[in-house]
Amino acid sequence: YVAQDSVFPDGPTVRQVLVEALAPLHIDEMEAKAKVATILGIAGFADPDAPASTLSGGWRKRLALSQALVTAPDILLLDEPTNHLDLEGILWLERLIRSSSVATVIVSHDRYFLENVSTSMAELNRIYPEGVFRVEGNYSRFLEKRADYQLTQEKLEESLATKVRREVAWLQRGAKARTSKSKARIDSAGKLIEELGQVSARLQTGTAKIDFTASDRKTKKLIEAIGISCTLGGRILFENLNLRLSPGMRLGLVGANGSGKTTLLRIIHQQIQPTAGVIERAENLRIVYFDQNREILDPNVSLRRALAPDGDSVIYRDRVVHVSGWAKRFLFRAEQLEVAVGRLSGGERARVQIARLMLQPADLLLLDEPTNDLDIPTLEVLEESLCEFPGAMVLVTHDRYLLDKVSTTVLGLDGAGGAQIFADYSQWEQWQLERKPNKAPSKEIVPSPPPTSKKRLSYIETREFAAIEQKIHDAEAALENWKTEMNQAAAAAESARLQESYEAMLAAQQEVNRLYARWAELEAKQDC
């Protein structure tokens, strides 16, 4: 089971997390090392000795998935596995699931992901007589079958309604005699009315009402960035970027984790300043920022106070709305108003966040991963609201469907200083594919999984295998020396020495990765 949130304690490294996952299996130490080296290669970890707790959200998710896969499970349970992964990470996960023989059960709101990996779909919903609707096939097949089912239910409701009207008319006329036949018809009419009520109740589904408040500003230019650059930790994220945001423009930001998407949002929001360039803003510009980490909600506060902090009502579009009506708009029941926020589900807390943001009039929406924890019906309403929002918008999301539907323009960041405008996500994805053959070799050497070849070790390979454990020991010692040297250079604030030590440490790490991969490869051939 891979939980929705991937959290690791302070201390253990990436490699240690995977080694500990294998401990209950009581396998041979050499076999465990080979398994760990293989999964590190598949997952693409450049530094297996990095502390797991310091990884970004996307890499923590990769580690959690690797932690499960290294044990070679029979069944893999994934709860919102695309949360925190960037688009490249999601594509990696899709390839992993499609090529795996492990039976997998996935809970996800990512519709493209479900389309690409699912062989069977099930929806849990009270609208179905047994509470679940199951279809063999992917997500689009499921949508077709669900539409057919709903149409059938609507026709059944019409048919039952007609029969009930006829039976009610008969009952109102009054039976001439309470014969057995009359009593049976009365019982039948009662059952028809009950069945109609059940079908009608199932067909009544609620959706959150999401509608962001625009400021009705007529200004044609809200923000203009002229030649802005940003360097973070000695790395250029983007440089000489020109960007203009006007009402009606919906800009999608794409790029790998760490490429600068959130940083650009924070620059636009004036939380940080660009390294170079200037940003011109319209006077009295009103910005609503949906942070990826979400505004911290006090878990002990009641839902009532979270939705309406200052009383029993809110002001929405110059109109007073009672908190119970405001809660109902976001699918909360009246009896939930006194429930502590900490007891709400992740999706319910996300709806609270959206409810609070909707009260703020905006010229510009900055949305950083707004889809996390939202269910698909709420996502569909959010999409419609964003498409109808008359102001400008900048959207960061790993949800490709949302990105395709909402964005009018896509800005792709490569994390190495480059930025380019595209018409849509598909065009950016194609550009990424076309660049791959021409890319310079990566500094990161990723260990490959052991081959399935049946060839045994040659004489030279046998000698190599006998000596490789010592080579790994020496390489790891060299890596630790360079890490110590880098820490000393950092403490002494000697930038030239720090840069030299850092590059040497990367080279040493690559050598360790290469040796582990080679070890796994030779051991696999030896076992054939």
C-alpha positions in Angstrom: 0.0 0.0 0.0 1.4 3.4 -1.1 -0.4 6.1 0.9 -1.5 9.5 -0.5 1.2 11.4 1.4 4.8 10.1 1.4 6.5 11.0 4.6 9.9 9.6 5.8 11.6 10.2 9.2 14.8 12.2 9.5 17.9 10.1 9.2 17.5 7.2 6.8 18.9 7.7 3.3 17.1 6.7 0.1 19.2 3.4 0.0 18.5 2.6 3.6 14.7 3.1 3.2 14.8 0.4 0.4 17.1 -1.9 2.4 14.7 -1.6 5.4 11.7 -2.5 3.2 13.4 -5.8 2.3 14.3 -6.7 5.9 11.0 -8.6 6.6 11.7 -10.9 3.6 15.0 -12.2 5.2 16.8 -12.5 1.9 20.5 -12.8 1.3 22.5 -9.5 1.7 24.0 -9.7 -1.8 20.5 -10.3 -3.3 19.1 -7.4 -1.3 21.8 -5.1 -2.6 21.1 -6.1 -6.2 17.4 -5.5 -5.8 18.0 -2.1 -4.3 20.5 -1.2 -7.1 17.9 -2.3 -9.7 15.0 -0.3 -8.2 17.3 2.8 -7.8 18.0 2.6 -11.5 14.4 2.2 -12.5 13.3 5.1 -10.3 16.2 7.3 -11.5 17.7 8.3 -8.2 21.0 10.2 -8.8 22.0 10.2 -5.1 21.0 7.1 -3.2 22.7 8.4 0.0 20.5 11.6 0.1 18.4 11.8 3.3 14.9 10.6 2.4 13.2 13.3 4.5 14.9 16.1 2.5 13.6 15.0 -0.9 11.1 17.1 -2.8 7.4 15.9 -2.8 7.8 14.3 -6.3 10.9 12.3 -5.3 9.4 11.3 -2.0 6.5 9.8 -4.0 9.0 8.0 -6.3 10.8 6.6 -3.2 7.5 5.5 -1.7 6.6 3.7 -4.9 10.1 2.1 -5.0 9.8 1.1 -1.4 6.7 -0.9 -2.4 8.0 -2.3 -5.7 11.4 -3.5 -4.3 9.5 -6.2 -2.3 8.0 -7.6 -5.5 4.4 -7.5 -4.2 1.5 -9.5 -5.6 -0.9 -6.6 -5.3 -0.1 -2.9 -5.3 -2.6 -0.4 -3.8 -2.0 3.2 -4.9 -3.9 6.1 -3.3 -3.7 9.2 -5.5 -0.2 8.2 -6.8 0.1 11.2 -9.2 -0.1 13.7 -6.3 3.2 15.6 -6.1 4.6 14.0 -9.2 5.5 16.3 -12.1 4.4 15.5 -15.6 7.6 13.5 -16.3 7.1 11.6 -13.1 3.6 10.7 -14.1 4.7 9.4 -17.5 7.4 7.4 -15.7 4.7 5.9 -13.4 2.4 5.1 -16.4 5.2 3.2 -18.1 6.1 1.4 -14.9 2.5 0.2 -14.3 1.9 -0.8 -17.9 5.1 -2.9 -18.0 4.5 -4.5 -14.6 2.8 -7.9 -14.0 1.7 -6.8 -10.5 -2.1 -6.5 -9.9 -2.7 -2.9 -9.1 -5.7 -1.0 -7.6 -5.6 2.7 -8.1 -7.6 5.6 -6.6 -6.9 8.7 -8.8 -8.6 11.9 -10.0 -6.1 12.1 -12.9 -8.3 11.2 -15.9 -5.5 10.9 -18.5 -3.6 8.6 -16.1 -6.7 6.4 -15.6 -7.2 6.4 -19.4 -3.6 5.2 -20.0 -3.2 2.6 -17.3 -6.6 1.1 -16.4 -7.9 -2.2 -17.7 -11.0 -2.1 -15.4 -12.8 0.8 -13.8 -15.1 1.0 -10.7 -17.0 4.0 -9.4 -18.3 4.1 -5.8 -21.5 6.2 -5.7 -24.9 6.1 -4.0 -26.6 6.5 -7.4 -26.0 2.8 -8.2 -28.3 0.2 -6.6 -25.4 -1.7 -5.1 -23.2 1.4 -4.5 -20.7 0.5 -7.2 -20.6 0.5 -11.0 -17.9 -1.7 -12.7 -16.8 -1.6 -16.3 -14.0 -3.6 -18.0 -11.8 -1.2 -20.0 -10.2 2.1 -19.5 -11.6 5.5 -18.4 -13.2 6.5 -21.8 -14.9 3.1 -22.0 -16.2 3.6 -18.4 -17.6 7.0 -19.4 -19.5 5.5 -22.4 -21.0 2.7 -20.2 -21.9 5.1 -17.4 -23.7 7.4 -19.9 -25.7 4.4 -21.2 -26.6 3.4 -17.6 -27.7 6.9 -16.7 -29.8 7.2 -19.8 -31.4 3.8 -18.9 -32.1 5.0 -15.4 -33.7 8.2 -16.7 -36.0 6.2 -19.0 -36.8 3.9 -16.1 -37.7 7.0 -14.0 -40.0 8.4 -16.7 -41.7 5.0 -17.1 -42.2 4.6 -13.4 -43.5 8.2 -13.1 -46.1 7.5 -15.7 -47.2 4.3 -14.0 -47.3 6.0 -10.6 -49.4 8.9 -12.0 -51.9 6.3 -13.4 -52.0 4.4 -10.1 -52.4 7.5 -8.0 -55.3 8.6 -10.3 -56.9 5.2 -9.7 -56.4 5.4 -5.9 -57.9 8.9 -5.8 -61.1 7.7 -7.6 -61.4 5.1 -4.8 -61.9 1.4 -5.3 -65.6 0.3 -5.4 -64.9 -2.7 -3.3 -62.0 -3.8 -1.1 -61.6 -7.0 -3.1 -58.4 -9.0 -3.1 -57.7 -7.7 -6.6 -58.1 -4.1 -5.3 -55.8 -4.7 -2.3 -53.1 -6.2 -4.6 -53.3 -3.2 -6.9 -53.0 -0.8 -3.9 -49.9 -2.8 -2.7 -48.5 -2.7 -6.2 -49.0 1.1 -6.4 -47.2 1.5 -3.1 -44.2 -0.5 -4.3 -44.2 1.5 -7.6 -44.1 4.8 -5.6 -41.3 3.4 -3.4 -39.3 2.3 -6.4 -39.7 5.6 -8.1 -38.5 7.4 -5.0 -35.4 5.2 -4.9 -34.6 5.8 -8.6 -35.2 9.5 -8.3 -33.0 9.8 -5.2 -30.2 7.9 -6.9 -30.4 10.3 -9.9 -30.1 13.4 -7.7 -26.4 14.1 -7.4 -24.8 17.1 -5.8 -21.8 19.0 -7.2 -19.8 21.8 -5.6 -20.7 25.3 -7.0 -17.4 27.0 -7.7 -17.3 30.5 -9.2 -14.4 32.8 -8.6 -15.2 36.5 -8.2 -13.6 38.7 -10.8 -12.9 42.4 -10.1 -14.4 43.5 -13.5 -11.2 45.5 -14.2 -11.0 46.8 -17.7 -7.2 47.2 -17.8 -5.8 45.4 -20.8 -2.3 44.8 -19.3 -2.3 43.3 -15.8 1.3 42.2 -15.5 4.3 42.5 -17.9 7.6 40.8 -17.1 10.5 42.2 -19.1 13.7 40.2 -19.3 13.3 38.5 -15.9 15.8 35.8 -14.8 16.0 33.7 -11.6 19.0 31.9 -10.2 18.5 29.6 -7.2 21.2 27.8 -5.4 23.7 28.6 -8.1 21.4 27.2 -10.8 19.7 29.3 -13.5 16.0 28.4 -13.6 15.0 30.8 -16.4 16.6 33.8 -17.9 15.6 36.8 -20.1 11.9 35.8 -19.9 9.3 38.2 -21.4 5.7 37.6 -20.4 2.5 39.6 -20.5 -0.7 38.7 -18.7 -4.0 40.2 -19.8 -7.7 39.6 -18.9 -8.9 36.3 -20.4 -5.4 34.8 -20.7 -5.0 31.4 -19.0 -1.4 30.4 -18.9 -0.3 26.9 -18.0 3.2 26.3 -16.6 4.8 23.0 -17.4 8.2 21.5 -16.6 9.9 19.0 -14.3 10.0 19.3 -10.5 12.5 22.0 -9.7 12.3 23.7 -13.0 11.0 27.0 -11.5 7.2 26.8 -11.9 6.4 27.7 -8.3 9.3 30.1 -8.2 7.8 32.0 -11.1 4.4 32.1 -9.4 6.0 33.5 -6.3 7.8 36.2 -8.3 4.5 37.2 -9.9 3.0 37.3 -6.5 5.9 39.5 -5.2 6.9 37.0 -2.5 10.4 37.0 -4.0 12.2 39.2 -6.5 13.7 38.1 -9.8 17.5 38.0 -10.1 17.4 40.3 -13.1 14.7 42.1 -15.1 11.7 44.1 -14.1 8.0 43.4 -13.6 5.3 46.0 -14.3 2.0 45.6 -12.5 -1.3 47.4 -13.0 -2.3 49.7 -10.3 -4.1 48.1 -7.3 -3.7 44.7 -8.9 -5.7 42.1 -6.9 -4.2 38.6 -6.9 -5.6 35.4 -5.4 -2.9 32.8 -4.8 -3.8 29.1 -4.3 -0.6 27.7 -2.7 0.5 24.1 -3.5 1.1 23.6 0.3 -2.3 25.1 1.0 -3.1 27.8 3.6 -2.7 26.1 6.9 -6.1 25.4 8.4 -6.3 25.0 12.1 -7.4 21.4 12.6 -9.1 22.3 15.9 -11.3 25.0 14.3 -14.9 24.0 13.4 -16.0 23.9 9.7 -18.3 26.8 10.6 -15.4 29.0 11.7 -13.2 27.9 8.8 -15.9 29.0 6.2 -17.0 32.1 8.1 -14.3 33.3 10.5 -16.0 36.5 11.4 -19.6 35.5 12.1 -22.5 33.3 10.8 -22.4 34.7 7.2 -20.0 35.6 4.4 -20.1 38.4 1.8 -20.0 36.9 -1.8 -20.3 39.3 -4.7 -21.7 42.0 -2.5 -24.4 39.7 -1.1 -24.7 38.3 2.4 -24.8 34.4 2.4 -25.5 32.5 5.6 -22.8 30.0 6.5 -25.1 27.0 6.2 -26.0 28.0 2.6 -22.3 28.7 1.8 -21.4 25.3 3.2 -24.1 23.6 1.2 -22.6 25.2 -2.0 -19.5 23.1 -1.3 -21.4 19.9 -0.6 -21.2 20.1 3.2 -24.2 19.0 5.3 -25.6 21.3 8.0 -24.6 18.7 10.7 -21.0 19.0 9.6 -20.7 22.7 10.6 -19.5 21.9 14.1 -17.1 19.2 13.0 -13.4 20.0 13.5 -11.5 20.7 10.2 -8.9 18.1 11.3 -11.6 15.4 10.9 -12.5 16.3 7.3 -11.1 14.3 4.4 -8.4 15.7 2.1 -11.0 16.5 -0.6 -13.2 18.3 1.9 -10.3 20.4 3.2 -9.5 21.3 -0.4 -13.1 22.5 -0.9 -12.8 24.7 2.3 -9.7 26.3 0.7 -11.5 27.0 -2.5 -14.5 28.4 -0.6 -12.2 30.9 1.2 -10.5 31.9 -2.0 -13.8 32.5 -3.8 -14.6 35.3 -1.4 -11.7 37.4 -2.6 -12.2 39.5 -5.8 -9.4 38.9 -8.2 -7.8 40.3 -11.4 -5.4 37.4 -11.5 -5.6 33.8 -10.2 -2.3 32.0 -9.4 -3.1 28.3 -9.0 -0.3 26.0 -7.8 -1.6 22.3 -8.0 -5.2 23.1 -7.2 -6.4 19.6 -8.1 -4.8 17.7 -5.3 -7.4 15.7 -3.2 -10.4 16.9 -5.4 -12.7 14.2 -6.7 -13.6 14.1 -10.4 -17.1 15.7 -10.2 -15.6 18.7 -8.2 -12.7 18.9 -10.7 -15.2 19.2 -13.6 -17.0 22.1 -11.9 -13.6 23.7 -11.1 -12.7 23.5 -14.8 -15.9 25.2 -15.9 -15.4 28.0 -13.4 -11.8 28.6 -14.5 -12.8 28.6 -18.2 -15.5 31.3 -17.4 -13.2 33.4 -15.2 -12.8 36.8 -17.1 -9.5 37.8 -15.4 -6.0 36.3 -16.1 -4.8 33.1 -14.7 -1.5 31.2 -14.3 -2.0 27.5 -13.6 0.6 24.9 -12.4 -0.9 21.4 -12.4 0.1 17.8 -13.1 -3.5 17.1 -14.3 -3.0 17.0 -18.1 -6.8 17.0 -18.8 -7.3 20.2 -16.7 -4.2 21.8 -18.4 -5.5 20.9 -21.9 -9.1 22.1 -21.2 -8.3 25.4 -19.3 -5.1 26.8 -20.7 -5.1 29.1 -23.7 -1.2 29.1 -23.7 1.5 26.9 -22.2 4.9 28.1 -21.0 7.4 25.3 -20.8 10.4 25.6 -18.4 13.4 23.3 -18.8 15.0 24.2 -15.4 18.3 25.1 -17.1 17.5 28.6 -18.1 15.2 27.9 -21.1 11.6 28.9 -21.5 9.3 28.6 -24.5 5.7 29.3 -25.3 3.5 26.5 -26.8 -0.1 26.4 -28.0 -1.0 23.5 -25.7 0.4 20.7 -23.5 0.5 18.2 -26.4 2.8 20.6 -28.4 5.1 20.9 -25.4 5.2 17.1 -24.9 6.1 16.6 -28.6 8.8 19.3 -28.3 10.3 17.3 -25.3 10.3 14.1 -27.4 12.0 15.8 -30.3 14.7 17.2 -28.0 15.7 14.0 -26.4 17.9 12.5 -29.2 19.8 15.8 -29.4 20.3 16.4 -25.7 23.8 16.4 -24.3 24.6 13.3 -22.2 23.2 13.8 -18.7 25.6 14.2 -15.8 23.4 11.8 -13.9 24.3 8.1 -14.6 21.3 6.0 -13.8 21.8 2.3 -13.0 20.0 0.0 -15.4 18.0 -3.0 -14.3 19.7 -6.4 -14.8 19.3 -7.9 -18.3 17.3 -11.0 -18.8 20.0 -12.6 -21.0 20.8 -16.2 -20.3 24.6 -15.9 -21.0 26.8 -17.0 -18.2 29.9 -14.9 -17.0 32.9 -15.0 -19.2 36.4 -15.5 -17.7 37.0 -11.7 -17.7 33.6 -11.0 -16.2 34.2 -13.6 -13.5 37.4 -11.8 -12.4 35.5 -8.4 -12.6 32.8 -9.8 -10.4 35.3 -11.1 -7.8 36.8 -7.6 -7.5 33.7 -5.4 -7.8 32.7 -5.4 -4.1 36.1 -3.9 -3.1 35.7 -1.3 -5.9 32.3 -0.3 -4.6 33.8 0.0 -1.1 36.6 2.2 -2.4 34.2 4.3 -4.5 31.9 4.9 -1.5 34.8 5.9 0.6 35.9 8.4 -2.0 32.3 9.8 -2.2 32.2 10.3 1.6 35.6 12.1 1.4 34.3 14.5 -1.2 31.1 15.1 0.8 33.3 16.0 3.8 35.4 18.3 1.6 32.3 20.0 0.3 30.9 20.6 3.8 34.2 22.1 4.9 34.3 24.4 1.8 30.8 25.5 2.5 31.6 26.3 6.1 34.7 28.3 5.1 32.5 30.1 2.4 35.1 29.4 -0.3 32.9 29.4 -3.4 35.6 28.2 -5.9 36.6 25.3 -3.7 32.9 24.5 -3.0 32.1 24.3 -6.8 35.2 22.1 -7.4 34.2 19.8 -4.5 30.6 19.6 -5.6 31.6 18.5 -9.2 34.0 16.0 -7.8 31.3 14.6 -5.5 28.9 14.3 -8.4 31.5 12.3 -10.4 32.1 10.1 -7.4 28.4 9.5 -7.0 28.1 8.5 -10.7 30.9 6.0 -10.2 29.2 4.4 -7.2 25.9 4.2 -9.2 27.8 2.7 -12.2 29.5 0.0 -10.1 26.2 -1.0 -8.3 24.5 -1.3 -11.7 27.4 -3.4 -13.0 27.3 -5.6 -9.9 23.6 -6.3 -10.3 24.1 -7.0 -14.0 27.0 -9.5 -13.4 25.1 -11.2 -10.5 22.0 -11.7 -12.7 24.2 -13.4 -15.4 25.9 -15.5 -12.8 22.5 -16.8 -11.5 21.3 -17.8 -14.9 
